[in-house]
Amino acid sequence: MVARHIIFIGRVQGVGFRFTAHRMANRHQLTGFVRNLPNGSVEMLAQGMADDIDDCMEDIKEYYPGHVREMNVNEIPPDPKYTDFNITF
């Protein structure tokens, strides 16, 4: 299991982005969270198999063509406190 901290930059707020990310993370059996940030970007912490995280990120980008201008991705240590995937505020 790996964990990645992802910041999605672009037109990612006000378009249902968090709900789509939540649905896709569950489809790929990931744990963690997604939330809006005050600067207009969206933060996601995703834990699971590396390929599943990669596939989830690609699915999100494909669902929102032209919306995701940039993704900053950092590998972080997995945190066992995340047992499911949630939208947080």
C-alpha positions in Angstrom: 0.0 0.0 0.0 1.1 3.5 -0.8 -0.3 7.0 -0.1 -0.2 10.1 -2.2 -1.0 13.7 -1.4 -2.4 15.3 -4.6 -3.3 18.9 -5.3 -5.5 19.5 -8.3 -5.1 22.9 -9.8 -7.4 24.5 -12.4 -11.1 24.9 -12.6 -11.8 22.3 -10.0 -14.2 23.9 -7.6 -17.9 24.4 -8.3 -18.1 21.7 -10.9 -18.8 18.6 -8.8 -15.1 17.7 -8.6 -15.1 16.4 -5.0 -18.1 14.2 -5.6 -16.6 12.7 -8.8 -13.3 12.2 -7.0 -15.1 10.4 -4.2 -17.0 8.1 -6.6 -13.8 7.3 -8.5 -11.8 6.7 -5.4 -14.4 4.2 -4.2 -14.4 2.5 -7.6 -10.7 2.0 -7.2 -11.0 0.9 -3.5 -8.9 3.8 -2.2 -9.0 5.3 1.3 -8.4 8.9 2.3 -10.2 12.1 1.6 -10.8 15.0 -0.8 -11.6 18.6 0.0 -11.6 22.1 -1.4 -8.8 24.5 -0.4 -9.3 28.2 0.1 -7.0 29.0 -2.9 -9.4 27.3 -5.4 -7.5 24.1 -5.7 -8.6 20.6 -4.5 -6.6 18.5 -2.1 -6.8 14.7 -2.2 -5.1 12.1 0.0 -5.3 8.7 -1.6 -4.1 5.4 -0.2 -4.2 2.0 -1.9 -2.3 0.1 -4.5 -0.1 2.4 -6.6 -1.7 1.4 -9.9 -5.2 2.0 -8.5 -4.2 5.5 -7.4 -2.7 6.2 -10.8 -5.9 4.9 -12.5 -8.1 7.0 -10.3 -6.1 10.2 -11.0 -6.3 9.5 -14.7 -10.1 8.8 -14.6 -10.6 12.1 -12.8 -8.5 14.0 -15.4 -10.5 12.3 -18.2 -13.8 13.1 -16.6 -12.8 16.8 -16.5 -11.0 17.5 -19.7 -9.6 21.0 -19.7 -10.4 21.5 -16.0 -7.3 20.1 -14.4 -4.4 22.3 -15.4 -1.9 20.8 -13.0 -1.5 18.0 -10.5 1.1 18.2 -7.7 1.7 14.7 -6.4 3.8 13.7 -3.4 4.3 10.2 -2.0 3.7 10.2 1.8 3.6 7.4 4.4 0.3 5.6 4.6 -1.9 6.4 7.6 -4.0 3.5 9.0 -6.6 5.9 10.4 -8.2 6.2 6.9 -10.4 3.1 6.5 -12.7 4.6 3.8 -12.7 7.6 1.4 -14.6 10.8 2.4 -15.4 14.2 1.3 -14.2 16.6 4.0 -14.8 20.3 4.5 
